């Protein structure tokens, strides 16, 4: 399967909600929802609420992804990822993205790799 990279640098194709949605695996969706309810202290997470076709797809978005400010900004700016934005890599770059990346170093690494390739 081809890697699907979200605007923020997370890899959708490695997300358990995306994988379970694509496989139409209800049991796995239930398992992931239970895990995330505990991990994120979010008792309202259900298997239905994590159905996801990927950040860039026109279809379903898992929970927070549907209302993500980073995603909305990237769509408005018409960039493939945040690494393609003129503010990426600048000292006073995007506050929303920086706050997110503090908690997702793996996404920062993906965006940095894209940025280096994009700038070449």
Residue frames as qw, qx, qy, qz and C-alpha x, y, z in Angstrom:
[[0.000, 0.890, 0.457, 0.000, 0.00, 0.00, 0.00],
 [0.368, 0.540, -0.030, 0.756, 1.25, 3.47, -0.88],
 [0.318, -0.340, -0.499, 0.731, 1.98, 5.73, 2.10],
 [0.055, -0.795, -0.397, -0.456, -0.66, 8.38, 2.64],
 [0.407, -0.113, -0.373, 0.826, 0.82, 11.33, 4.53],
 [0.099, -0.855, -0.498, 0.103, -1.50, 13.77, 6.29],
 [0.207, 0.887, -0.003, 0.414, -0.91, 17.50, 6.04],
 [0.461, -0.829, 0.261, -0.179, 0.63, 17.48, 9.54],
 [0.203, 0.603, -0.769, 0.055, 3.09, 14.69, 8.76],
 [0.640, -0.127, 0.695, -0.304, 1.28, 11.79, 10.39],
 [0.171, 0.190, -0.847, -0.465, 1.14, 8.75, 8.16],
 [0.709, -0.004, 0.088, -0.700, -2.53, 7.88, 7.67],
 [0.815, 0.193, -0.502, -0.216, -1.70, 4.46, 6.26],
 [0.417, 0.157, -0.782, 0.436, -0.05, 3.55, 9.59],
 [0.382, -0.219, 0.356, -0.824, -2.97, 4.77, 11.72],
 [0.110, 0.098, 0.981, -0.129, -4.91, 1.87, 13.24],
 [0.428, 0.520, 0.450, -0.587, -8.25, 3.63, 12.63],
 [0.432, 0.588, -0.386, -0.564, -7.45, 4.11, 8.95],
 [0.126, 0.267, -0.942, -0.160, -6.20, 0.53, 8.56],
 [0.235, 0.247, 0.884, -0.320, -9.28, -0.94, 10.28],
 [0.466, 0.577, 0.186, -0.644, -11.61, 1.28, 8.25],
 [0.373, 0.521, -0.597, -0.483, -9.99, 0.23, 4.97],
 [0.118, 0.116, -0.986, -0.024, -10.21, -3.44, 6.00],
 [0.621, -0.319, -0.273, -0.662, -13.82, -3.00, 7.11],
 [0.539, -0.040, -0.780, 0.315, -12.76, -4.69, 10.36],
 [0.467, -0.702, -0.180, -0.507, -15.40, -3.85, 12.96],
 [0.837, -0.453, -0.225, 0.207, -13.66, -5.82, 15.73],
 [0.611, 0.059, -0.086, 0.785, -10.43, -3.89, 15.20],
 [0.056, -0.594, -0.125, -0.793, -12.29, -0.57, 15.16],
 [0.676, -0.664, -0.221, -0.231, -13.86, -1.52, 18.51],
 [0.822, -0.257, -0.168, 0.479, -10.43, -2.47, 19.90],
 [0.400, 0.294, 0.001, 0.868, -8.83, 0.80, 18.73],
 [0.299, -0.685, -0.188, -0.637, -11.73, 2.85, 20.09],
 [0.780, -0.586, -0.217, 0.033, -11.36, 1.16, 23.49],
 [0.726, -0.067, -0.095, 0.678, -7.61, 1.76, 23.48],
 [0.199, 0.426, 0.082, 0.879, -8.00, 5.43, 22.55],
 [0.483, -0.742, -0.287, -0.367, -10.78, 5.99, 25.12],
 [0.778, -0.541, -0.126, 0.294, -8.27, 5.04, 27.79],
 [0.650, 0.068, 0.070, 0.754, -5.14, 6.55, 26.21],
 [0.110, 0.388, 0.154, 0.902, -6.75, 9.95, 25.56],
 [0.005, 0.318, 0.672, -0.669, -9.16, 9.90, 28.53],
 [0.351, 0.131, -0.269, -0.887, -12.00, 10.34, 26.06],
 [0.393, 0.125, 0.860, -0.300, -14.98, 8.20, 27.06],
 [0.588, 0.563, 0.209, -0.541, -17.03, 9.28, 24.03],
 [0.194, 0.485, -0.726, -0.448, -14.77, 7.63, 21.43],
 [0.825, 0.157, 0.462, -0.284, -16.66, 4.90, 19.59],
 [0.575, 0.034, 0.684, 0.448, -15.86, 2.66, 16.65],
 [0.367, 0.784, 0.471, 0.168, -18.18, 4.85, 14.56],
 [0.069, -0.983, 0.024, 0.166, -16.34, 8.03, 15.53],
 [0.389, -0.614, 0.551, 0.410, -12.96, 6.71, 14.38],
 [0.731, 0.452, 0.470, 0.198, -13.99, 5.56, 10.90],
 [0.071, -0.812, 0.245, 0.525, -11.46, 7.28, 8.65],
 [0.807, 0.518, 0.230, 0.165, -10.65, 7.35, 4.94],
 [0.650, 0.039, 0.049, 0.758, -7.58, 9.55, 5.47],
 [0.169, -0.605, -0.177, 0.758, -6.88, 13.20, 6.07],
 [0.033, 0.343, -0.405, -0.847, -6.82, 14.14, 2.39],
 [0.024, 0.288, 0.900, 0.328, -9.73, 11.99, 1.24],
 [0.329, -0.287, -0.201, -0.877, -13.18, 13.40, 0.65],
 [0.641, -0.340, -0.659, -0.198, -14.71, 10.70, 2.86],
 [0.673, -0.698, -0.239, -0.057, -14.88, 10.08, 6.58],
 [0.255, 0.613, -0.486, 0.568, -12.44, 11.66, 9.04],
 [0.638, -0.295, -0.651, 0.286, -11.62, 10.12, 12.39],
 [0.447, -0.691, -0.414, 0.388, -12.68, 12.15, 15.41],
 [0.246, -0.755, 0.019, 0.607, -10.43, 15.18, 15.73],
 [0.401, -0.045, 0.568, 0.717, -9.18, 14.98, 12.14],
 [0.164, 0.685, 0.639, 0.308, -12.55, 16.24, 10.87],
 [0.133, -0.969, -0.204, -0.047, -12.13, 19.51, 12.79],
 [0.726, -0.277, 0.058, 0.627, -8.33, 19.80, 12.75],
 [0.066, 0.940, -0.001, -0.335, -7.13, 23.42, 12.37],
 [0.318, -0.494, 0.633, 0.504, -3.89, 22.27, 10.76],
 [0.408, 0.298, 0.807, 0.306, -5.79, 20.31, 8.12],
 [0.229, 0.864, 0.432, -0.117, -8.16, 23.23, 7.49],
 [0.107, -0.844, 0.255, 0.459, -5.22, 25.63, 7.07],
 [0.359, -0.260, 0.754, 0.485, -3.39, 23.31, 4.66],
 [0.378, 0.547, 0.727, 0.173, -6.55, 22.87, 2.59],
 [0.114, 0.942, 0.211, -0.236, -7.06, 26.66, 2.49],
 [0.167, -0.761, 0.446, 0.441, -3.42, 27.21, 1.53],
 [0.861, 0.471, -0.069, -0.177, -3.66, 24.45, -1.12],
 [0.046, 0.667, -0.743, 0.038, -0.45, 22.75, 0.00],
 [0.748, 0.078, -0.646, -0.128, 0.29, 19.02, -0.19],
 [0.694, -0.412, -0.480, 0.343, 1.64, 19.02, 3.38],
 [0.295, -0.942, -0.053, 0.154, 2.68, 21.64, 5.92],
 [0.638, -0.339, 0.348, 0.598, 6.27, 21.13, 4.70],
 [0.407, 0.438, 0.498, 0.628, 5.17, 22.75, 1.43],
 [0.113, -0.939, -0.324, -0.005, 3.98, 25.91, 3.21],
 [0.372, 0.714, -0.181, 0.564, 6.11, 29.06, 3.00],
 [0.427, -0.758, 0.266, -0.415, 6.05, 29.30, 6.82],
 [0.973, -0.216, -0.025, 0.070, 7.50, 25.83, 7.38],
 [0.804, 0.083, -0.102, 0.580, 11.05, 25.89, 8.67],
 [0.112, 0.701, -0.076, 0.700, 10.98, 29.58, 9.54],
 [0.216, 0.108, -0.659, 0.712, 11.92, 30.70, 13.02],
 [0.341, 0.160, 0.448, -0.811, 8.43, 32.08, 13.71],
 [0.198, -0.071, -0.844, -0.493, 6.53, 29.45, 11.73],
 [0.562, -0.379, -0.450, -0.581, 3.08, 28.09, 12.36],
 [0.294, -0.374, 0.611, -0.632, 2.13, 28.06, 16.05],
 [0.874, -0.018, 0.119, -0.470, -0.64, 25.47, 15.55],
 [0.863, 0.327, -0.383, 0.035, 1.72, 23.08, 13.81],
 [0.264, 0.501, -0.654, 0.501, 4.55, 23.60, 16.31],
 [0.549, -0.318, 0.473, -0.612, 2.24, 22.91, 19.26],
 [0.953, 0.105, -0.009, -0.285, 1.12, 19.67, 17.58],
 [0.731, 0.469, -0.462, 0.180, 4.65, 18.58, 16.61],
 [0.168, -0.577, 0.631, -0.491, 5.81, 18.87, 20.22],
 [0.716, -0.133, 0.555, -0.402, 3.64, 15.81, 20.86],
 [0.901, 0.354, 0.244, -0.053, 4.31, 14.04, 17.55],
 [0.239, -0.699, 0.525, 0.422, 8.05, 13.93, 16.86],
 [0.550, 0.106, 0.765, 0.318, 7.52, 11.22, 14.24],
 [0.393, 0.818, 0.419, 0.038, 5.37, 13.65, 12.24],
 [0.073, -0.920, 0.238, 0.302, 8.08, 16.33, 12.49],
 [0.466, -0.353, 0.706, 0.401, 10.61, 13.86, 11.07],
 [0.515, 0.471, 0.678, 0.231, 8.32, 13.08, 8.12],
 [0.213, 0.954, 0.200, -0.069, 7.72, 16.78, 7.43],
 [0.269, -0.784, 0.415, 0.375, 11.42, 17.57, 7.71],
 [0.535, -0.045, 0.740, 0.405, 12.21, 14.86, 5.14],
 [0.406, 0.717, 0.543, 0.162, 9.55, 16.24, 2.80],
 [0.028, -0.971, 0.010, 0.238, 10.84, 19.80, 3.33],
 [0.401, -0.541, 0.570, 0.470, 14.40, 18.82, 2.42],
 [0.480, 0.249, 0.746, 0.389, 13.21, 17.08, -0.76],
 [0.232, 0.866, 0.442, 0.000, 10.86, 19.98, -1.62],
 [0.133, -0.920, 0.147, 0.339, 13.61, 22.59, -1.21],
 [0.539, -0.288, 0.607, 0.507, 16.04, 20.74, -3.50]]
